[in-house]
Amino acid sequence: MTVQYDIRFGDWTALSADAKIIRFEVFVEEQKVPAELEMDQMDAVCLHAVAYDAAGRPVGTGRLLPDGHIGRMAVRKPGRGTGVGSALLQGLMAQARVRGDRQVMLSSQTHAAPFYERHGFVIEGEEFFEAGISHINMQYTFA
């Protein structure tokens, strides 16, 4: 099932209220990431994306760091499997390409690696643990 979402891009000042709701729910409450690790100083320098459903509720988020890393990708339970994660990822990739990045990188939770592989990302290196969760580095190079 694919649903249309309104994806807004902006800085932390503009999108932090909605991004924090999503990130806290997914990372802190569901995945038990310590709250002090979830929000960091990089938020202030990132381009953020928040996806809203037809009712205007925030359902997904992600960020693009100045060095081309995509991170903090999270979708609330009601939005999973609806295409919102793909829409967010593609939107952040498009923003990176427009600003001139030659590639984008990310640290995927290992269980989510197949999602990123479907979008053309390739695994780089070995599995590692961050905040007690298994991750793998991945990258995508623009043609």
Residue pairs with C-beta under 8 A, 6 or more apart in sequence:
1 81
1 82
1 83
2 82
2 83
3 53
3 54
3 79
3 82
3 83
3 84
4 54
5 51
5 52
5 53
5 59
5 60
5 79
5 83
5 84
5 87
6 51
6 52
6 56
7 49
7 50
7 51
7 52
7 87
7 88
7 91
8 14
8 15
8 49
8 50
8 52
9 47
9 48
9 49
9 91
9 95
10 47
10 48
11 46
11 47
11 48
12 19
12 43
12 44
12 46
12 48
14 48
15 48
15 49
15 50
15 61
16 43
16 48
18 50
18 52
18 58
18 61
19 48
19 50
19 58
19 61
19 63
19 72
20 39
21 58
22 50
22 58
22 59
22 60
22 61
22 74
22 75
22 76
23 38
23 39
23 61
23 72
23 74
24 35
24 38
25 74
25 76
26 74
26 75
26 76
27 33
27 38
27 72
27 74
28 34
28 35
28 38
31 131
31 133
32 132
33 131
33 132
33 133
34 131
37 131
42 63
42 65
42 71
43 63
45 65
45 66
46 63
46 64
46 65
46 66
46 71
47 63
47 64
47 92
47 95
48 61
48 62
48 63
48 64
49 61
49 62
49 63
49 64
49 88
49 91
49 92
49 95
50 58
50 60
50 61
51 58
51 59
51 60
51 61
51 75
51 79
51 84
51 87
51 88
52 58
52 59
53 59
53 78
53 79
58 76
59 75
59 76
59 78
59 79
59 84
60 73
60 74
60 75
60 76
60 79
60 84
60 85
60 87
60 88
61 72
61 73
61 74
61 88
62 70
62 71
62 72
62 73
62 74
62 88
62 89
62 92
63 70
63 71
63 72
63 92
64 70
64 92
64 95
64 96
64 104
65 71
68 96
68 101
68 102
68 103
68 104
68 105
69 104
69 105
69 106
69 107
70 89
70 92
70 93
70 96
70 104
70 105
70 106
71 106
71 107
73 85
73 88
73 89
73 106
75 84
75 85
75 88
79 85
85 115
86 119
89 116
89 119
90 119
92 104
93 104
93 119
93 140
96 104
97 142
101 142
102 141
102 142
103 139
103 140
103 141
103 142
104 139
104 140
104 142
105 124
105 137
105 138
105 139
105 140
106 116
106 121
106 137
106 138
106 139
107 130
107 135
107 136
107 137
107 138
108 115
108 116
108 121
108 135
108 136
108 137
108 138
109 133
109 134
109 135
110 127
110 134
110 135
110 136
111 134
113 123
113 136
113 138
116 138
117 123
117 138
119 140
120 140
121 138
121 139
121 140
122 138
122 139
122 140
123 136
123 137
123 138
124 136
124 137
124 138
124 139
125 136
125 137
126 136
127 134
127 135
127 136
128 134
128 135
128 136
128 137
129 135
